[in-house]
C-alpha cells in the first residue's frame, strides 16, 4: 500500500457538548483514531492528521467517520475569507508584493476584487478566488488551488446542511428561488 501524504485539518462537531469517554470510544471505533478531540468556547472539535491521496479524500473520509460515530460536522475550521497579510502567508509571498499585485502595480493586473469589509478599510477576499488568480499567474501550485476550492465548497455545503437543519422550510424555499 502506498504511503499517502498527511493532511492536517480540524472539524467543528455538532451533536456533542462535552468530551466523554463514550464519545472518544465512538469516534475511535468509527475510524477517527488519527484525530484529537478538544473543546474551546463551547465547541467541540476534532483535529486530524490524516493520510490520504488528497486533502479532499482526507476531509470526506473524516466527515464520514465522524457521522458514522453518530455526530455531525458543522464546518472545517478554516476561514475562506482572507486579508492581504493572509494572502501573502498562504502564497509564500511578501505582503509588499501582494499589495502591489492588488493595486495593479506589478503582475498582469485584474487581481480579484475584495468581497466584504470594503467600507471599513480592512477588505477581505475569497481565498479560492485569489488562489485561482495566483495559480493562473504561476504564483501557487495547482494543488494549492484545488485545496482552496475543496475547503470552500465543502464548508458551503456543510453550512447549507446546517441551515437546513435549523429551518428546513426556509432553506428549501430559498434554494428553490435561487436556483432559478
N, CA, C and O of each residue as an XYZ file, in Angstrom:
720
protein
N       0.843     -1.184      0.000
C       0.000      0.000      0.000
C       0.885      1.243      0.000
O       1.804      1.346      0.814
N       0.618      2.199     -0.913
C       1.478      3.381     -0.990
C       1.310      4.282      0.226
O       0.232      4.351      0.817
N       2.371      4.961      0.588
C       2.288      5.930      1.683
C       1.712      7.225      1.119
O       2.234      7.787      0.156
N       0.642      7.679      1.727
C      -0.009      8.901      1.272
C       0.480     10.080      2.099
O       0.975      9.900      3.212
N       0.344     11.281      1.561
C       0.719     12.464      2.351
C      -0.229     12.649      3.532
O      -1.369     12.186      3.520
N       0.276     13.336      4.547
C      -0.538     13.638      5.728
C      -1.178     15.005      5.549
O      -0.533     15.966      5.129
N      -2.466     15.066      5.878
C      -3.232     16.304      5.772
C      -3.699     16.690      7.170
O      -4.285     15.876      7.883
N      -3.440     17.923      7.554
C      -3.829     18.428      8.866
C      -5.022     19.355      8.721
O      -5.005     20.282      7.911
N      -6.055     19.101      9.507
C      -7.259     19.931      9.476
C      -8.064     19.680     10.741
O      -7.832     18.713     11.467
N      -9.011     20.568     10.986
C      -9.863     20.476     12.166
C     -11.315     20.555     11.747
O     -11.698     21.412     10.950
N     -12.128     19.648     12.293
C     -13.568     19.659     12.063
C     -14.267     20.121     13.335
O     -13.985     19.613     14.420
N     -15.174     21.080     13.205
C     -16.013     21.515     14.326
C     -17.229     20.606     14.333
O     -17.914     20.461     13.320
N     -17.496     19.992     15.488
C     -18.530     18.965     15.577
C     -19.844     19.508     16.118
O     -19.880     20.528     16.805
N     -20.919     18.803     15.791
C     -22.234     19.053     16.375
C     -22.724     17.749     16.985
O     -22.215     16.671     16.680
N     -23.715     17.869     17.848
C     -24.262     16.676     18.484
C     -23.447     16.243     19.687
O     -23.627     15.135     20.193
N     -22.560     17.095     20.147
C     -21.721     16.798     21.309
C     -21.429     18.107     22.035
O     -21.034     19.102     21.427
N     -21.635     18.080     23.347
C     -21.382     19.279     24.143
C     -20.169     19.126     25.045
O     -19.509     20.108     25.387
N     -19.883     17.897     25.424
C     -18.764     17.637     26.318
C     -17.960     16.454     25.803
O     -18.489     15.577     25.120
N     -16.700     16.442     26.134
C     -15.846     15.307     25.783
C     -16.050     14.231     26.846
O     -15.752     14.431     28.024
N     -16.556     13.104     26.409
C     -16.799     11.985     27.320
C     -16.040     10.762     26.815
O     -15.618     10.708     25.660
N     -15.878      9.802     27.685
C     -15.206      8.570     27.269
C     -16.042      7.846     26.212
O     -15.490      7.188     25.331
N     -17.377      7.965     26.296
C     -18.246      7.345     25.298
C     -18.024      7.981     23.918
O     -17.959      7.278     22.910
N     -17.908      9.302     23.882
C     -17.667      9.997     22.622
C     -16.312      9.617     22.050
O     -16.177      9.375     20.850
N     -15.319      9.568     22.912
C     -13.977      9.173     22.461
C     -13.983      7.768     21.884
O     -13.417      7.521     20.819
N     -14.632      6.842     22.600
C     -14.700      5.451     22.133
C     -15.449      5.353     20.807
O     -15.030      4.629     19.904
N     -16.555      6.081     20.694
C     -17.355      6.053     19.476
C     -16.567      6.583     18.285
O     -16.595      5.993     17.205
N     -15.873      7.681     18.478
C     -15.064      8.245     17.401
C     -13.905      7.322     17.036
O     -13.608      7.141     15.856
N     -13.261      6.748     18.019
C     -12.157      5.818     17.765
C     -12.652      4.617     16.967
O     -12.033      4.216     15.981
N     -13.784      4.043     17.408
C     -14.347      2.877     16.721
C     -14.780      3.199     15.287
O     -14.790      2.320     14.425
N     -15.140      4.471     15.037
C     -15.590      4.882     13.708
C     -14.423      5.198     12.769
O     -14.638      5.508     11.597
N     -13.201      5.123     13.272
C     -12.041      5.359     12.412
C     -11.360      6.694     12.619
O     -10.503      7.085     11.827
N     -11.730      7.397     13.674
C     -11.123      8.705     13.949
C      -9.952      8.588     14.917
O      -9.720      9.481     15.732
N      -9.221      7.495     14.825
C      -8.080      7.287     15.708
C      -6.910      8.194     15.351
O      -5.917      8.234     16.078
N      -7.012      8.916     14.251
C      -5.986      9.872     13.843
C      -6.389     11.308     14.181
O      -5.825     12.262     13.646
N      -7.374     11.452     15.078
C      -7.849     12.763     15.478
C      -7.740     12.965     16.971
O      -7.753     12.007     17.744
N      -7.631     14.224     17.371
C      -7.579     14.589     18.782
C      -8.796     15.442     19.092
O      -9.004     16.496     18.490
N      -9.595     14.974     20.039
C     -10.825     15.659     20.425
C     -10.503     16.739     21.455
O      -9.810     16.487     22.440
N     -11.018     17.947     21.212
C     -10.769     19.083     22.106
C     -12.027     19.930     22.192
O     -12.987     19.728     21.449
N     -11.999     20.890     23.124
C     -13.137     21.777     23.318
C     -12.627     23.185     23.618
O     -11.647     23.372     24.340
N     -13.324     24.176     23.040
C     -12.984     25.570     23.314
C     -14.189     26.425     22.962
O     -14.864     26.186     21.961
N     -14.446     27.404     23.777
C     -15.514     28.383     23.524
C     -16.867     27.726     23.283
O     -17.658     28.219     22.479
N     -17.139     26.625     23.967
C     -18.418     25.947     23.846
C     -18.541     25.044     22.637
O     -19.614     24.493     22.391
N     -17.473     24.879     21.879
C     -17.489     23.995     20.710
C     -16.532     22.834     20.922
O     -15.465     22.982     21.517
N     -16.937     21.685     20.424
C     -16.070     20.510     20.455
C     -15.552     20.321     19.037
O     -16.307     20.402     18.068
N     -14.266     20.070     18.934
C     -13.666     19.918     17.613
C     -12.672     18.765     17.611
O     -12.172     18.339     18.652
N     -12.409     18.283     16.422
C     -11.543     17.125     16.226
C     -10.446     17.526     15.239
O     -10.716     17.834     14.078
N      -9.202     17.516     15.726
C      -8.059     17.884     14.898
C      -7.412     16.620     14.358
O      -7.006     15.736     15.113
N      -7.324     16.551     13.034
C      -6.831     15.353     12.358
C      -5.447     15.557     11.765
O      -5.069     16.664     11.382
N      -4.712     14.474     11.700
C      -3.571     14.304     10.808
C      -3.893     13.009     10.087
O      -3.644     11.915     10.593
N      -4.456     13.155      8.887
C      -4.988     12.003      8.162
C      -4.206     11.774      6.873
O      -3.963     12.699      6.098
N      -3.824     10.529      6.668
C      -3.148     10.146      5.436
C      -4.190      9.825      4.372
O      -5.116      9.046      4.599
N      -4.017     10.449      3.201
C      -4.928     10.238      2.082
C      -4.265     10.781      0.827
O      -3.355     11.605      0.915
N      -4.711     10.327     -0.342
C      -4.116     10.821     -1.584
C      -4.234     12.338     -1.748
O      -3.309     12.986     -2.237
N      -5.383     12.904     -1.333
C      -5.611     14.347     -1.476
C      -6.277     14.883     -0.219
O      -6.796     14.119      0.595
N      -6.258     16.198     -0.068
C      -6.967     16.832      1.044
C      -8.450     16.502      0.957
O      -9.085     16.222      1.974
N      -8.998     16.531     -0.236
C     -10.424     16.204     -0.425
C     -10.743     14.822      0.129
O     -11.713     14.651      0.867
N      -9.920     13.831     -0.231
C     -10.143     12.469      0.262
C     -10.063     12.419      1.779
O     -10.871     11.753      2.427
N      -9.090     13.123      2.345
C      -8.919     13.135      3.802
C     -10.135     13.762      4.484
O     -10.649     13.220      5.462
N     -10.593     14.901      3.967
C     -11.739     15.590      4.568
C     -13.010     14.755      4.479
O     -13.719     14.586      5.471
N     -13.295     14.238      3.294
C     -14.532     13.477      3.116
C     -14.540     12.204      3.955
O     -15.577     11.844      4.514
N     -13.406     11.517      4.053
C     -13.374     10.304      4.869
C     -13.524     10.649      6.343
O     -14.171      9.909      7.084
N     -12.939     11.755      6.783
C     -13.077     12.155      8.186
C     -14.526     12.539      8.505
O     -15.048     12.175      9.559
N     -15.169     13.268      7.603
C     -16.573     13.644      7.815
C     -17.444     12.391      7.882
O     -18.311     12.286      8.750
N     -17.221     11.448      6.977
C     -17.983     10.183      7.009
C     -17.753      9.450      8.325
O     -18.697      8.934      8.923
N     -16.512      9.403      8.772
C     -16.199      8.703     10.024
C     -16.882      9.365     11.222
O     -17.439      8.678     12.078
N     -16.839     10.694     11.283
C     -17.497     11.415     12.377
C     -18.992     11.136     12.354
O     -19.593     10.886     13.399
N     -19.594     11.174     11.182
C     -21.033     10.924     11.074
C     -21.378      9.486     11.438
O     -22.431      9.240     12.026
N     -20.516      8.533     11.101
C     -20.794      7.140     11.467
C     -20.666      6.924     12.967
O     -21.141      5.917     13.494
N     -20.022      7.867     13.662
C     -19.948      7.815     15.130
C     -21.187      8.450     15.762
O     -21.292      8.525     16.986
N     -22.122      8.906     14.928
C     -23.360      9.489     15.446
C     -23.276     10.979     15.721
O     -24.160     11.541     16.367
N     -22.225     11.623     15.240
C     -22.068     13.058     15.451
C     -22.167     13.777     14.110
O     -22.157     13.149     13.051
N     -22.261     15.083     14.173
C     -22.320     15.875     12.966
C     -21.090     16.745     12.827
O     -20.298     16.889     13.758
N     -20.945     17.325     11.643
C     -19.846     18.248     11.377
C     -20.449     19.590     10.995
O     -21.168     19.694     10.001
N     -20.160     20.600     11.773
C     -20.640     21.947     11.489
C     -19.839     22.571     10.346
O     -20.397     23.171      9.427
N     -18.511     22.413     10.432
C     -17.652     23.008      9.408
C     -16.220     22.557      9.582
O     -15.843     22.009     10.618
N     -15.433     22.794      8.557
C     -13.989     22.667      8.656
C     -13.529     23.978      9.278
O     -13.949     25.052      8.848
N     -12.680     23.895     10.274
C     -12.244     25.107     10.962
C     -11.167     25.817     10.146
O      -9.977     25.769     10.460
N     -11.627     26.470      9.099
C     -10.755     27.285      8.260
C     -11.611     28.414      7.718
O     -12.759     28.203      7.325
N     -11.058     29.594      7.699
C     -11.801     30.728      7.167
C     -11.452     30.879      5.695
O     -10.278     30.932      5.329
N     -12.456     30.947      4.871
C     -12.223     31.082      3.431
C     -12.148     32.545      3.004
O     -11.953     32.839      1.825
N     -12.301     33.456      3.953
C     -12.078     34.881      3.702
C     -10.681     35.230      4.211
O     -10.294     34.820      5.305
N      -9.931     35.982      3.420
C      -8.549     36.279      3.786
C      -8.236     37.763      3.660
O      -8.820     38.479      2.847
N      -7.302     38.195      4.484
C      -6.772     39.556      4.413
C      -5.575     39.568      3.467
O      -5.124     38.521      3.001
N      -5.076     40.751      3.195
C      -3.870     40.878      2.367
C      -2.708     40.121      3.016
O      -1.940     39.457      2.320
N      -2.573     40.213      4.333
C      -1.490     39.510      5.034
C      -1.640     37.997      4.927
O      -0.652     37.282      4.757
N      -2.887     37.504      5.027
C      -3.109     36.062      4.910
C      -2.837     35.572      3.493
O      -2.356     34.454      3.304
N      -3.141     36.401      2.498
C      -2.825     36.040      1.117
C      -1.316     35.872      0.976
O      -0.844     34.918      0.357
N      -0.573     36.794      1.546
C       0.892     36.711      1.492
C       1.386     35.434      2.171
O       2.235     34.727      1.628
N       0.858     35.143      3.349
C       1.285     33.941      4.087
C       0.944     32.674      3.316
O       1.785     31.786      3.179
N      -0.277     32.582      2.815
C      -0.711     31.368      2.118
C       0.021     31.161      0.790
O       0.211     30.026      0.352
N       0.430     32.257      0.155
C       1.096     32.141     -1.140
C       2.626     32.172     -1.020
O       3.338     32.063     -2.018
N       3.116     32.322      0.214
C       4.563     32.379      0.461
C       5.207     33.536     -0.304
O       6.292     33.407     -0.871
N       4.510     34.657     -0.302
C       4.998     35.880     -0.942
C       5.013     36.988      0.105
O       4.400     36.850      1.163
N       5.697     38.067     -0.178
C       5.753     39.181      0.772
C       4.442     39.971      0.737
O       3.732     39.982     -0.268
N       4.142     40.627      1.850
C       2.964     41.495      1.895
C       3.105     42.644      0.906
O       2.125     43.104      0.319
N       4.342     43.097      0.733
C       4.584     44.182     -0.216
C       4.215     43.745     -1.634
O       3.538     44.482     -2.351
N       4.656     42.547     -2.044
C       4.329     42.062     -3.381
C       2.820     41.906     -3.540
O       2.261     42.307     -4.561
N       2.154     41.326     -2.536
C       0.698     41.141     -2.629
C       0.010     42.497     -2.754
O      -0.924     42.644     -3.542
N       0.458     43.486     -1.988
C      -0.110     44.832     -2.095
C       0.059     45.403     -3.497
O      -0.844     46.053     -4.024
N       1.221     45.156     -4.094
C       1.470     45.642     -5.446
C       0.613     44.900     -6.473
O       0.132     45.505     -7.431
N       0.420     43.598     -6.278
C      -0.443     42.832     -7.186
C      -1.887     43.318     -7.092
O      -2.564     43.480     -8.107
N      -2.350     43.548     -5.864
C      -3.717     44.028     -5.653
C      -3.906     45.392     -6.324
O      -4.928     45.636     -6.965
N      -2.912     46.282     -6.173
C      -3.003     47.635     -6.732
C      -2.757     47.662     -8.236
O      -2.969     48.693     -8.875
N      -2.311     46.541     -8.815
C      -2.022     46.500    -10.243
C      -0.671     47.103    -10.599
O      -0.392     47.349    -11.773
N       0.177     47.343     -9.589
C       1.496     47.922     -9.835
C       2.491     46.881    -10.336
O       3.515     47.226    -10.925
N       2.189     45.622    -10.103
C       3.019     44.515    -10.585
C       2.084     43.422    -11.080
O       0.895     43.399    -10.760
N       2.648     42.527    -11.861
C       1.865     41.404    -12.348
C       0.970     41.783    -13.503
O       1.040     42.901    -14.013
N       0.125     40.850    -13.918
C      -0.703     41.053    -15.111
C      -1.938     41.916    -14.888
O      -2.631     42.253    -15.848
N      -2.228     42.282    -13.641
C      -3.426     43.074    -13.358
C      -4.649     42.197    -13.156
O      -4.566     40.969    -13.205
N      -5.773     42.836    -12.931
C      -7.066     42.168    -12.758
C      -7.090     41.250    -11.548
O      -7.703     40.183    -11.593
N      -6.426     41.653    -10.458
C      -6.494     40.889     -9.210
C      -7.949     40.853     -8.770
O      -8.664     41.841     -8.932
N      -8.405     39.724     -8.213
C      -9.819     39.650     -7.809
C     -10.174     40.759     -6.813
O      -9.377     41.083     -5.932
N     -11.356     41.332     -6.952
C     -11.760     42.373     -6.004
C     -12.123     41.761     -4.650
O     -12.510     40.595     -4.573
N     -11.995     42.553     -3.587
C     -12.429     42.050     -2.279
C     -13.940     41.848     -2.276
O     -14.658     42.414     -3.099
N     -14.410     41.026     -1.329
C     -15.837     40.707     -1.294
C     -16.574     41.291     -0.099
O     -17.804     41.329     -0.091
N     -15.835     41.749      0.918
C     -16.522     42.375      2.052
C     -15.559     43.248      2.852
O     -14.348     43.247      2.628
N     -16.138     43.992      3.793
C     -15.427     44.969      4.618
C     -14.820     46.086      3.777
O     -13.784     46.649      4.130
N     -15.462     46.392      2.686
C     -14.943     47.417      1.781
C     -14.924     48.791      2.434
O     -13.969     49.547      2.253
N     -15.961     49.124      3.186
C     -16.062     50.462      3.763
C     -15.291     50.608      5.060
O     -15.059     51.727      5.519
N     -14.889     49.492      5.659
C     -14.179     49.550      6.942
C     -12.668     49.678      6.784
O     -11.949     49.821      7.773
N     -12.187     49.625      5.543
C     -10.768     49.780      5.317
C      -9.941     48.524      5.545
O      -8.713     48.565      5.474
N     -10.606     47.411      5.817
C      -9.918     46.137      6.009
C     -10.564     45.099      5.101
O     -11.242     44.190      5.582
N     -10.363     45.225      3.804
C     -11.069     44.344      2.874
C     -10.684     42.882      3.038
O      -9.580     42.544      3.468
N     -11.634     42.030      2.679
C     -11.433     40.588      2.702
C     -11.722     40.031      1.319
O     -12.603     40.514      0.607
N     -10.968     39.013      0.956
C     -11.120     38.340     -0.328
C     -11.505     36.894     -0.080
O     -11.169     36.334      0.964
N     -12.205     36.281     -1.028
C     -12.394     34.837     -1.003
C     -11.068     34.201     -1.383
O     -10.507     34.494     -2.439
N     -10.566     33.324     -0.509
C      -9.293     32.688     -0.798
C      -9.345     31.895     -2.101
O      -8.370     31.894     -2.851
N     -10.457     31.223     -2.387
C     -10.492     30.430     -3.618
C     -10.431     31.316     -4.862
O      -9.868     30.892     -5.872
N     -10.992     32.539     -4.829
C     -10.876     33.465     -5.965
C      -9.425     33.909     -6.142
O      -8.897     33.923     -7.254
N      -8.802     34.266     -5.041
C      -7.408     34.707     -5.080
C      -6.502     33.557     -5.514
O      -5.590     33.748     -6.318
N      -6.760     32.355     -4.977
C      -5.947     31.196     -5.344
C      -6.044     30.910     -6.838
O      -5.047     30.544     -7.461
N      -7.233     31.072     -7.422
C      -7.392     30.854     -8.863
C      -6.548     31.858     -9.642
O      -5.875     31.494    -10.606
N      -6.586     33.117     -9.226
C      -5.790     34.139     -9.900
C      -4.297     33.854     -9.724
O      -3.527     33.938    -10.681
N      -3.896     33.519     -8.500
C      -2.480     33.235     -8.236
C      -2.002     32.030     -9.046
O      -0.886     32.033     -9.564
N      -2.840     31.007     -9.155
C      -2.448     29.829     -9.937
C      -2.355     30.182    -11.420
O      -1.406     29.794    -12.101
N      -3.330     30.907    -11.901
C      -3.352     31.302    -13.309
C      -2.097     32.096    -13.680
O      -1.635     32.052    -14.820
N      -1.554     32.820    -12.698
C      -0.376     33.658    -12.935
C       0.902     33.061    -12.342
O       1.885     33.767    -12.115
N       0.870     31.753    -12.096
C       2.043     30.969    -11.681
C       2.662     31.399    -10.350
O       3.881     31.367    -10.181
N       1.802     31.804     -9.406
C       2.294     32.140     -8.076
C       2.113     30.996     -7.084
O       2.833     30.921     -6.088
N       1.148     30.093     -7.348
C       0.940     28.929     -6.473
C       0.736     27.688     -7.336
O       0.462     27.773     -8.533
N       0.878     26.537     -6.689
C       0.729     25.258     -7.383
C      -0.750     24.940     -7.612
O      -1.626     25.470     -6.929
N      -1.008     24.076     -8.574
C      -2.371     23.637     -8.868
C      -2.990     22.944     -7.647
O      -4.181     23.106     -7.379
N      -2.200     22.188     -6.924
C      -2.680     21.503     -5.720
C      -3.212     22.502     -4.690
O      -4.223     22.243     -4.038
N      -2.531     23.644     -4.546
C      -2.989     24.667     -3.599
C      -4.331     25.251     -4.027
O      -5.189     25.535     -3.192
N      -4.502     25.428     -5.337
C      -5.781     25.901     -5.862
C      -6.882     24.892     -5.572
O      -7.952     25.265     -5.091
N      -6.633     23.627     -5.856
C      -7.645     22.590     -5.609
C      -7.998     22.511     -4.127
O      -9.166     22.339     -3.778
N      -7.005     22.634     -3.257
C      -7.275     22.601     -1.818
C      -8.156     23.779     -1.398
O      -9.083     23.610     -0.605
N      -7.870     24.969     -1.927
C      -8.678     26.152     -1.602
C     -10.121     25.957     -2.050
O     -11.054     26.267     -1.309
N     -10.300     25.446     -3.257
C     -11.648     25.217     -3.776
C     -12.367     24.141     -2.978
O     -13.552     24.278     -2.673
N     -11.661     23.080     -2.643
C     -12.252     21.984     -1.867
C     -12.742     22.481     -0.513
O     -13.869     22.185     -0.116
N     -11.912     23.229      0.194
C     -12.303     23.755      1.505
C     -13.524     24.670      1.396
O     -14.439     24.587      2.215
N     -13.536     25.533      0.395
C     -14.650     26.466      0.232
C     -15.952     25.733     -0.084
O     -16.994     26.049      0.490
N     -15.901     24.765     -0.984
C     -17.125     24.072     -1.387
C     -17.635     23.177     -0.254
O     -18.833     23.168      0.028
N     -16.758     22.438      0.388
C     -17.218     21.571      1.490
C     -17.821     22.416      2.597
O     -18.872     22.063      3.132
N     -17.181     23.527      2.956
C     -17.754     24.374      4.010
C     -19.087     24.983      3.574
O     -19.987     25.145      4.397
N     -19.223     25.316      2.304
C     -20.501     25.856      1.823
C     -21.607     24.798      1.928
O     -22.721     25.104      2.352
N     -21.303     23.584      1.551
C     -22.294     22.501      1.638
C     -22.649     22.236      3.099
O     -23.823     22.071      3.431
N     -21.642     22.193      3.973
C     -21.912     21.977      5.399
C     -22.764     23.106      5.970
O     -23.633     22.860      6.807
N     -22.528     24.334      5.530
C     -23.323     25.474      6.000
C     -24.775     25.347      5.561
O     -25.680     25.594      6.358
N     -25.013     24.965      4.307
C     -26.390     24.783      3.830
C     -27.065     23.662      4.618
O     -28.230     23.785      4.996
N     -26.341     22.570      4.866
C     -26.913     21.476      5.660
C     -27.273     21.953      7.063
O     -28.306     21.561      7.606
N     -26.428     22.796      7.653
C     -26.694     23.330      8.990
C     -27.937     24.223      8.972
O     -28.800     24.108      9.842
N     -28.023     25.107      7.983
C     -29.184     25.986      7.876
C     -30.460     25.184      7.621
O     -31.529     25.521      8.129
N     -30.334     24.133      6.839
C     -31.491     23.273      6.556
C     -31.974     22.594      7.836
O     -33.172     22.389      8.025
N     -31.047     22.255      8.696
C     -31.403     21.652      9.984
C     -32.118     22.677     10.870
O     -33.063     22.334     11.582
N     -31.664     23.939     10.825
C     -32.262     24.984     11.663
C     -33.646     25.388     11.172
O     -34.561     25.573     11.975
N     -33.803     25.527      9.862
C     -35.080     25.939      9.294
C     -35.246     25.297      7.921
O     -34.958     25.917      6.898
N     -35.719     24.036      7.906
C     -35.812     23.299      6.634
C     -36.690     23.997      5.593
O     -36.331     24.050      4.417
N     -37.816     24.523      6.011
C     -38.744     25.134      5.058
C     -38.134     26.359      4.391
O     -38.178     26.491      3.168
N     -37.567     27.250      5.189
C     -36.958     28.453      4.631
C     -35.785     28.101      3.716
O     -35.634     28.680      2.641
N     -34.963     27.158      4.144
C     -33.800     26.765      3.329
C     -34.250     26.206      1.989
O     -33.714     26.592      0.951
N     -35.220     25.309      1.992
C     -35.712     24.730      0.732
C     -36.327     25.801     -0.157
O     -36.114     25.811     -1.370
N     -37.091     26.701      0.453
C     -37.735     27.763     -0.316
C     -36.676     28.644     -0.999
O     -36.778     28.931     -2.191
N     -35.676     29.062     -0.245
C     -34.654     29.935     -0.807
C     -33.770     29.219     -1.805
O     -33.369     29.810     -2.808
N     -33.463     27.980     -1.558
C     -32.681     27.202     -2.541
C     -33.453     27.121     -3.862
O     -32.867     27.271     -4.934
N     -34.744     26.888     -3.785
C     -35.556     26.827     -4.995
C     -35.598     28.159     -5.727
O     -35.507     28.202     -6.954
N     -35.737     29.245     -4.975
C     -35.792     30.573     -5.602
C     -34.452     30.975     -6.199
O     -34.405     31.621     -7.246
N     -33.364     30.598     -5.542
C     -32.041     30.995     -6.017
C     -31.543     30.140     -7.157
O     -30.644     30.564     -7.884
N     -32.088     28.959     -7.344
C     -31.674     28.099     -8.441
C     -32.221     28.573     -9.776
O     -31.675     28.227    -10.824
N     -33.278     29.349     -9.754
C     -33.905     29.809    -10.998
C     -33.050     30.803    -11.724
O     -33.434     31.286    -12.788
